[in-house]
Amino acid sequence: MGIVGGIIAYVVIWVVVLFMVLPFGLRQPDEVEPGHMPGAPDNPRIGLKFAVTSGIAAVLWIILYFAIEYDVIGLPAQA
């Protein structure tokens, strides 16, 4: 896997994991303030979710890297 392929694979894995992590720990506010959407979360903690997503994506990327490098997946050889 080249550097560009590795970066693209990491970004794709990161985005997929982010969509899986986003709904965890969301709570709706008890009272909706004027001008706020009723379905908006009270405290989304997006920084923590980005950090968790980055860690999970890194582990999955390392597994993918070794699977490709040691020919576990069996992808065709590059020309």
URTA-V940677 format. One record per residue. N is the residue number from 1. RES is the residue in one letter. PHI is phi in degrees with one decimal (NA if undefined). PSI is psi in degrees with one decimal (NA if undefined). NEAR is the number of other ideal C-beta (glycine too) atoms within 10 Angstrom. Layout:
n:res:phi:psi:near
N:RES:PHI:PSI:NEAR
N:RES:PHI:PSI:NEAR
This chain:
n:res:phi:psi:near
1:M:NA:127.3:16
2:G:-80.0:176.4:8
3:I:-66.4:-41.1:7
4:V:-67.9:-43.8:8
5:G:-62.5:-37.3:12
6:G:-65.8:-41.7:14
7:I:-66.8:-43.6:12
8:I:-63.0:-42.6:12
9:A:-62.5:-42.2:17
10:Y:-63.8:-43.1:18
11:V:-64.3:-42.8:12
12:V:-63.8:-44.6:12
13:I:-62.3:-41.6:19
14:W:-61.9:-44.9:17
15:V:-66.1:-42.2:12
16:V:-63.4:-44.0:14
17:V:-66.2:-37.0:20
18:L:-59.0:-45.0:17
19:F:-66.0:-24.7:9
20:M:-80.2:-29.8:11
21:V:-87.6:-27.7:17
22:L:-52.4:-42.6:14
23:P:-74.9:-10.8:9
24:F:-69.4:132.2:10
25:G:76.5:15.6:12
26:L:-82.7:137.5:14
27:R:-130.0:140.1:9
28:Q:-81.2:145.9:10
29:P:-68.4:149.0:13
30:D:-69.1:-42.9:6
31:E:-122.4:128.5:5
32:V:-87.0:124.9:12
33:E:-78.3:151.1:7
34:P:-60.3:134.4:4
35:G:92.6:-8.0:5
36:H:-101.0:148.4:11
37:M:-71.7:139.6:7
38:P:-65.3:-27.4:7
39:G:-91.7:0.7:9
40:A:-72.1:138.3:12
41:P:-68.4:154.4:15
42:D:-70.3:-50.6:11
43:N:-142.1:96.6:9
44:P:-72.4:-17.2:13
45:R:48.8:53.7:14
46:I:-67.8:-32.0:12
47:G:-62.6:-44.5:8
48:L:-63.2:-40.2:12
49:K:-67.4:-36.1:18
50:F:-65.2:-39.8:13
51:A:-67.2:-44.2:12
52:V:-63.6:-42.4:15
53:T:-61.2:-42.5:21
54:S:-63.8:-40.8:14
55:G:-66.5:-46.1:11
56:I:-64.7:-42.5:17
57:A:-63.8:-36.6:21
58:A:-65.1:-43.4:14
59:V:-63.2:-45.5:12
60:L:-64.6:-37.1:16
61:W:-66.0:-40.2:19
62:I:-63.1:-41.9:11
63:I:-61.7:-44.8:12
64:L:-62.9:-41.8:17
65:Y:-60.1:-49.0:15
66:F:-68.8:-33.1:10
67:A:-65.1:-37.2:14
68:I:-76.2:-43.8:16
69:E:-66.8:-35.6:10
70:Y:-97.4:15.9:8
71:D:56.7:39.2:9
72:V:-75.1:-36.4:11
73:I:-81.0:-32.9:9
74:G:78.0:45.2:7
75:L:-75.2:151.5:10
76:P:-65.0:149.6:5
77:A:-67.6:146.4:5
78:Q:-80.5:148.9:7
79:A:-78.6:NA:3
